[in-house]
């Protein structure tokens, strides 16, 4: 059993990563149905929350069927982060997660997300203040470091644990890598193998097949996998991994009827939640994967 604070999870849980314009309530619901053990919201700007920005506050919507669910926030200003914690608590999530890993320029340029990897002392002090400011379990998602020459993730993870976080998810790339190249899980394993570590250590990055998940569990010894891009338009990924864990075999891919039904449900939920224009627009990125195996066949008159 794996525990985040008092939250009990199965051995090697699968977590839906927080992804901007992806891990919203409709998609989280679909992933939960297909076996995701923990789901996270899209990352939410602390500055947006305290300004009551509509896009930020909308992301606070969570539902009972999602639990356990974590709300992820980002920022670099202590006062703003503490105020945002108070706002987030009103939504009653199970977990508050801090984003110290987003590599996007507009976030990093403000010293937030992966930008804070340039100032580890600030990263630790901000985390400590947030842990003390809430009774909810606080977790962290981060990267290996700012660049290859500044990877100190073993020390960083230990310091974050010492100020009270309840788990850490580590993406196996530096900020300089963005999403290029292969994720390196070896430094994440080094964090897990640190004898002083006692909180769960979750791996993230390139878990795109059941075999990769098995490798992360058995070869690298991590406590769970955080799934990101492999789930976009394909919520069945969670059940496929769990089936592989249990049987050592691949389960059948979803039928075309299942794919179309999921895409239709996803779109309807998105439109109901976001409105027609935004719901249609933000669901589009899922369609290619939902309909990946859809083939249009010519009829006997050679007309498409």
C-alpha positions as CSV (number, residue, x, y, z in Angstrom):
1,X,0.0,0.0,0.0
2,X,1.1,3.5,-0.8
3,X,0.0,6.5,1.3
4,X,-0.1,10.2,0.6
5,X,-0.7,11.5,4.1
6,X,-3.7,9.5,5.3
7,X,-4.9,8.7,1.8
8,X,-4.5,5.0,1.1
9,X,-3.7,3.9,-2.4
10,X,-3.0,0.5,-4.0
11,X,0.5,-0.7,-4.7
12,X,2.1,1.3,-7.5
13,X,-0.8,3.7,-8.1
14,X,-1.3,5.4,-11.4
15,X,-1.8,9.2,-11.2
16,X,-3.3,11.4,-13.9
17,X,-0.8,14.3,-14.3
18,X,-1.9,17.9,-14.2
19,X,-2.0,19.2,-17.8
20,X,-3.1,22.6,-18.9
21,X,-6.3,22.5,-21.0
22,X,-6.3,18.7,-20.6
23,X,-6.9,17.4,-17.1
24,X,-10.2,19.2,-16.6
25,X,-13.3,17.6,-14.9
26,X,-14.7,15.9,-18.0
27,X,-11.4,14.2,-18.8
28,X,-10.6,13.4,-15.2
29,X,-14.0,11.7,-14.9
30,X,-13.2,9.5,-17.9
31,X,-9.7,8.6,-16.6
32,X,-11.1,7.8,-13.2
33,X,-13.6,5.4,-14.8
34,X,-10.7,3.7,-16.5
35,X,-8.6,3.1,-13.3
36,X,-6.7,6.3,-12.5
37,X,-6.0,6.1,-8.7
38,X,-5.4,9.9,-8.2
39,X,-6.3,12.7,-10.5
40,X,-5.0,16.3,-10.5
41,X,-6.5,19.5,-11.8
42,X,-4.9,21.6,-14.5
43,X,-2.3,23.9,-12.9
44,X,-3.8,27.0,-11.4
45,X,-2.1,30.4,-11.1
46,X,-1.9,31.7,-7.5
47,X,-2.0,35.2,-8.9
48,X,-5.1,34.4,-10.9
49,X,-6.8,32.9,-7.9
50,X,-6.3,36.0,-5.7
51,X,-7.4,38.3,-8.5
52,X,-10.5,36.1,-8.9
53,X,-9.7,35.5,-12.5
54,X,-12.5,33.5,-14.1
55,X,-10.2,31.0,-15.9
56,X,-8.3,30.3,-12.6
57,X,-11.3,30.0,-10.3
58,X,-13.2,27.7,-12.8
59,X,-10.4,25.2,-12.5
60,X,-11.2,24.8,-8.8
61,X,-14.3,22.7,-9.7
62,X,-14.0,19.2,-8.4
63,X,-16.5,16.4,-8.0
64,X,-17.0,13.6,-5.5
65,X,-16.6,10.9,-8.2
66,X,-13.0,12.1,-8.8
67,X,-11.7,11.5,-5.3
68,X,-8.9,11.4,-4.3
69,X,-8.3,14.6,-6.3
70,X,-5.5,17.1,-6.0
71,X,-5.6,20.8,-6.9
72,X,-2.3,22.0,-8.3
73,X,-1.2,25.6,-8.0
74,X,1.9,27.5,-9.1
75,X,3.6,30.8,-8.2
76,X,6.7,32.3,-6.7
77,X,5.3,34.9,-4.4
78,X,4.9,33.7,-0.8
79,X,1.9,35.9,0.1
80,X,0.1,35.0,-3.1
81,X,0.7,31.3,-2.6
82,X,-0.5,31.4,1.0
83,X,-3.7,33.3,0.0
84,X,-4.3,30.8,-2.8
85,X,-4.0,27.9,-0.4
86,X,-6.9,29.4,1.6
87,X,-9.0,29.8,-1.6
88,X,-8.2,26.2,-2.7
89,X,-9.2,24.8,0.7
90,X,-12.7,26.0,0.1
91,X,-13.0,23.6,-2.8
92,X,-12.2,20.7,-0.3
93,X,-9.6,18.8,-2.4
94,X,-7.9,15.8,-0.9
95,X,-4.4,17.1,-1.9
96,X,-2.8,20.5,-2.6
97,X,0.0,20.0,-5.1
98,X,2.7,22.6,-5.9
99,X,4.0,22.9,-9.5
100,X,7.7,23.3,-9.5
101,X,8.1,21.7,-12.9
102,X,6.3,23.6,-15.7
103,X,8.9,24.6,-18.3
104,X,6.7,27.1,-20.3
105,X,8.5,30.4,-20.7
106,X,5.6,32.6,-19.5
107,X,5.6,30.7,-16.2
108,X,9.3,30.3,-15.8
109,X,10.0,34.0,-16.6
110,X,8.1,34.9,-13.4
111,X,10.2,32.5,-11.3
112,X,7.4,30.0,-11.0
113,X,7.1,26.4,-12.2
114,X,10.5,25.1,-13.2
115,X,11.8,28.6,-12.8
116,X,12.1,28.2,-9.1
117,X,14.7,25.4,-9.7
118,X,17.2,28.2,-10.0
119,X,16.6,29.1,-6.3
120,X,16.3,25.9,-4.3
121,X,16.3,27.8,-1.0
122,X,13.2,29.8,-2.1
123,X,11.6,26.5,-3.3
124,X,12.1,24.9,0.1
125,X,11.0,28.0,2.2
126,X,7.9,28.5,0.1
127,X,6.9,24.9,0.4
128,X,7.5,24.9,4.2
129,X,5.3,28.0,4.6
130,X,2.5,26.3,2.6
131,X,2.7,23.1,4.5
132,X,2.3,25.0,7.8
133,X,-0.6,27.0,6.3
134,X,-2.9,24.0,5.7
135,X,-4.0,20.8,7.2
136,X,-4.3,19.2,3.8
137,X,-1.5,17.0,2.5
138,X,0.9,19.1,0.4
139,X,2.7,17.3,-2.5
140,X,5.2,18.6,-5.1
141,X,5.7,18.0,-8.8
142,X,9.1,19.0,-10.2
143,X,11.9,18.2,-12.6
144,X,15.4,16.9,-12.3
145,X,16.8,20.4,-12.3
146,X,17.2,23.5,-14.3
147,X,19.7,22.0,-16.7
148,X,22.1,19.1,-16.8
149,X,24.8,20.9,-14.8
150,X,22.4,21.7,-11.9
151,X,20.7,18.4,-11.1
152,X,20.5,18.1,-7.3
153,X,17.2,16.3,-7.2
154,X,18.2,13.9,-4.4
155,X,19.1,16.8,-2.1
156,X,16.1,18.8,-3.2
157,X,13.6,16.0,-2.6
158,X,15.1,15.3,0.8
159,X,14.8,18.9,1.8
160,X,11.2,19.1,0.6
161,X,10.4,16.0,2.6
162,X,12.0,17.5,5.7
163,X,9.7,20.5,5.5
164,X,6.6,18.3,5.4
165,X,5.5,17.3,1.8
166,X,3.7,14.0,1.7
167,X,4.8,12.8,-1.8
168,X,6.9,14.0,-4.7
169,X,6.4,13.4,-8.5
170,X,9.5,13.9,-10.6
171,X,9.6,14.4,-14.3
172,X,12.7,12.8,-15.7
173,X,13.9,15.8,-17.7
174,X,15.4,19.1,-16.9
175,X,13.8,22.4,-17.7
176,X,16.4,23.0,-20.5
177,X,15.2,19.8,-22.1
178,X,11.5,20.9,-22.1
179,X,9.9,17.7,-23.6
180,X,12.7,16.7,-25.9
181,X,14.9,13.6,-25.7
182,X,14.2,10.7,-23.5
183,X,13.2,11.0,-19.8
184,X,16.0,9.8,-17.5
185,X,14.5,7.9,-14.6
186,X,17.9,7.1,-13.0
187,X,18.0,10.2,-10.9
188,X,14.4,9.6,-9.7
189,X,15.5,6.1,-8.6
190,X,18.4,7.8,-6.7
191,X,15.8,9.8,-4.8
192,X,13.8,6.7,-4.0
193,X,17.0,4.8,-2.9
194,X,18.0,7.6,-0.5
195,X,17.7,5.9,2.8
196,X,16.4,9.1,4.4
197,X,13.4,9.2,2.1
198,X,10.2,7.8,3.4
199,X,7.5,9.6,1.4
200,X,6.2,8.1,-2.0
201,X,8.4,8.9,-5.0
202,X,6.4,8.9,-8.3
203,X,8.0,8.9,-11.7
204,X,6.8,11.0,-14.6
205,X,7.9,11.2,-18.2
206,X,7.6,8.8,-21.1
207,X,5.4,6.2,-19.4
208,X,3.7,5.5,-22.7
209,X,3.2,1.7,-22.5
210,X,2.4,-1.0,-19.9
211,X,6.0,-2.3,-20.3
212,X,7.4,1.2,-19.4
213,X,5.2,1.2,-16.3
214,X,6.5,-2.2,-15.3
215,X,10.1,-1.0,-15.8
216,X,9.5,2.0,-13.6
217,X,8.1,-0.2,-10.9
218,X,10.4,-3.2,-11.1
219,X,13.7,-1.9,-12.5
220,X,13.7,1.6,-10.9
221,X,11.8,0.7,-7.8
222,X,9.5,3.8,-7.8
223,X,6.3,4.0,-5.9
224,X,3.9,4.8,-8.7
225,X,3.7,6.4,-12.1
226,X,2.2,9.8,-13.1
227,X,0.7,9.5,-16.5
228,X,0.6,12.5,-18.8
229,X,0.7,12.6,-22.6
230,X,-0.1,8.8,-23.0
231,X,-3.6,9.4,-21.6
232,X,-4.6,12.3,-23.9
233,X,-7.6,11.1,-25.9
234,X,-6.9,7.7,-24.5
235,X,-8.2,7.3,-20.9
236,X,-8.1,3.5,-21.4
237,X,-4.3,3.7,-20.8
238,X,-4.9,3.3,-17.1
239,X,-6.9,0.1,-17.3
240,X,-4.4,-1.4,-19.9
241,X,-1.5,-0.8,-17.5
242,X,-3.4,-2.4,-14.6
243,X,-4.4,-5.4,-16.8
244,X,-0.8,-5.9,-17.8
245,X,0.3,-5.8,-14.1
246,X,-2.2,-8.5,-13.2
247,X,-1.9,-10.8,-16.2
248,X,1.3,-10.0,-18.1
249,X,-0.7,-9.7,-21.3
250,X,-2.1,-6.8,-23.3
251,X,-5.8,-6.3,-23.1
252,X,-7.8,-5.7,-26.2
253,X,-7.8,-2.2,-27.5
254,X,-11.1,-0.3,-27.1
255,X,-13.5,-0.9,-30.0
256,X,-14.5,1.8,-32.4
257,X,-17.9,2.0,-30.6
258,X,-16.1,2.6,-27.2
259,X,-13.9,5.2,-28.8
260,X,-16.8,7.1,-30.4
261,X,-18.9,6.8,-27.2
262,X,-16.0,8.2,-25.1
263,X,-15.4,11.0,-27.5
264,X,-19.1,11.9,-27.6
265,X,-19.3,11.8,-23.8
266,X,-16.2,13.9,-23.4
267,X,-17.4,16.5,-25.8
268,X,-20.9,16.7,-24.1
269,X,-19.4,17.1,-20.6
270,X,-16.9,19.7,-21.9
271,X,-19.7,21.7,-23.5
272,X,-21.8,21.4,-20.4
273,X,-18.9,22.6,-18.2
274,X,-17.2,25.2,-20.4
275,X,-19.9,26.3,-22.8
276,X,-20.1,25.4,-26.5
277,X,-17.3,27.4,-28.0
278,X,-14.6,26.6,-25.4
279,X,-15.8,23.1,-24.9
280,X,-15.5,22.2,-28.6
281,X,-12.2,24.0,-28.9
282,X,-10.4,22.4,-26.0
283,X,-11.7,18.9,-26.7
284,X,-10.2,18.9,-30.2
285,X,-6.7,17.9,-29.0
286,X,-8.1,14.5,-27.8
287,X,-9.8,13.5,-31.1
288,X,-6.8,12.2,-32.9
289,X,-6.2,9.7,-30.2
290,X,-9.8,8.8,-29.7
291,X,-10.2,8.0,-33.4
292,X,-6.6,6.8,-34.0
293,X,-7.7,3.5,-35.6
294,X,-10.6,4.9,-37.5
295,X,-10.3,4.1,-41.2
296,X,-12.5,5.4,-43.9
297,X,-13.1,2.8,-46.5
298,X,-14.1,3.4,-50.1
299,X,-17.4,2.1,-51.2
300,X,-18.0,0.1,-54.3
301,X,-18.6,3.2,-56.3
302,X,-15.1,4.5,-55.4
303,X,-16.7,7.4,-53.5
304,X,-15.2,8.4,-50.1
